[in-house]
Amino acid sequence: MKKLWPQVRKLLVFQIKLYIDAFRDIILSALSLGAFLIDLVQQNEGPDSYFERVLGFGRHTERTINLFNNYDRDKGGKNVDSILDEVEDKIRKNVRDANR
């Protein structure tokens, strides 16, 4: 049974990340349309345009979510993996304390 948990955990983490990623995509879609329209009206171009800022934000959130584990987890800063690890540790501690 102990060998089953790591695989179940991987599945659960992946599912949580998929939901976070989907929510992020919906938000980025709306932000990118708005940023494009503002840039169009204000004639903004280049790396300081609102659209480019949205793309930069998207790249940052992709590293933070790390859906397919393409990025090193130990690069510092908070990411979904570290947050889920903290939640899991707290749940384990609470279960341990409750069983005493």
C-alpha positions as CSV (number, residue, x, y, z in Angstrom):
1,M,0.0,0.0,0.0
2,K,2.9,2.4,0.7
3,K,4.0,2.0,-2.9
4,L,0.6,3.2,-4.1
5,W,0.6,6.5,-2.2
6,P,3.4,8.2,-4.3
7,Q,1.5,7.4,-7.5
8,V,-1.8,8.6,-6.1
9,R,-0.1,11.8,-4.8
10,K,1.4,12.5,-8.3
11,L,-2.1,12.2,-9.7
12,L,-3.6,14.5,-7.2
13,V,-0.9,17.1,-7.5
14,F,-1.2,17.0,-11.3
15,Q,-5.0,17.4,-11.1
16,I,-4.7,20.4,-8.8
17,K,-2.1,21.9,-11.1
18,L,-4.4,21.3,-14.1
19,Y,-7.2,23.2,-12.4
20,I,-4.9,26.1,-11.4
21,D,-3.5,26.2,-15.0
22,A,-7.0,26.2,-16.5
23,F,-8.1,29.1,-14.2
24,R,-4.9,31.0,-15.1
25,D,-5.6,30.5,-18.8
26,I,-9.1,31.9,-18.5
27,I,-7.7,35.0,-16.7
28,L,-4.8,35.4,-19.2
29,S,-7.2,35.2,-22.1
30,A,-9.2,38.1,-20.8
31,L,-6.1,40.1,-19.7
32,S,-4.5,39.6,-23.1
33,L,-7.5,40.9,-25.0
34,G,-7.8,43.9,-22.8
35,A,-4.1,44.6,-23.0
36,F,-4.1,44.3,-26.7
37,L,-7.0,46.8,-27.0
38,I,-5.4,49.3,-24.7
39,D,-2.1,49.0,-26.6
40,L,-4.0,49.5,-29.9
41,V,-5.7,52.6,-28.7
42,Q,-2.6,54.1,-27.0
43,Q,-0.4,52.8,-29.9
44,N,1.9,51.1,-27.4
45,E,4.6,48.8,-28.9
46,G,7.6,46.9,-27.7
47,P,8.6,45.3,-24.5
48,D,6.8,47.9,-22.3
49,S,3.4,47.3,-24.0
50,Y,0.7,45.9,-21.8
51,F,0.4,42.9,-24.0
52,E,4.1,42.0,-23.5
53,R,3.6,42.5,-19.8
54,V,0.8,40.0,-19.9
55,L,3.0,37.5,-21.7
56,G,5.7,38.0,-19.1
57,F,3.2,37.4,-16.3
58,G,2.1,34.2,-18.2
59,R,5.7,33.0,-18.3
60,H,6.1,33.7,-14.6
61,T,2.9,31.8,-13.7
62,E,3.9,28.9,-15.9
63,R,7.1,28.5,-13.9
64,T,5.1,28.9,-10.6
65,I,2.6,26.3,-11.5
66,N,5.2,24.0,-13.1
67,L,2.5,21.7,-14.5
68,F,4.8,19.2,-16.2
69,N,7.7,19.6,-13.8
70,N,9.9,21.3,-16.4
71,Y,11.4,23.7,-13.9
72,D,13.7,23.1,-11.0
73,R,11.7,23.2,-7.7
74,D,14.7,24.4,-5.7
75,K,15.1,27.8,-7.4
76,G,13.7,29.6,-4.3
77,G,10.4,31.4,-4.0
78,K,7.0,30.1,-3.6
79,N,5.5,27.8,-6.2
80,V,2.6,25.4,-6.3
81,D,4.8,22.4,-5.4
82,S,6.2,24.1,-2.3
83,I,2.7,25.2,-1.2
84,L,1.3,21.7,-1.7
85,D,4.2,20.2,0.2
86,E,3.5,22.6,3.1
87,V,-0.2,21.6,3.1
88,E,0.6,17.9,3.0
89,D,3.1,18.4,5.9
90,K,0.4,20.2,8.0
91,I,-2.2,17.5,7.2
92,R,0.3,14.7,8.2
93,K,1.1,16.6,11.5
94,N,-2.6,17.1,12.3
95,V,-3.3,13.4,11.6
96,R,-0.3,12.4,13.8
97,D,-1.4,14.7,16.6
98,A,-5.0,13.4,16.4
99,N,-3.8,9.8,16.7
100,R,-1.9,10.4,19.9
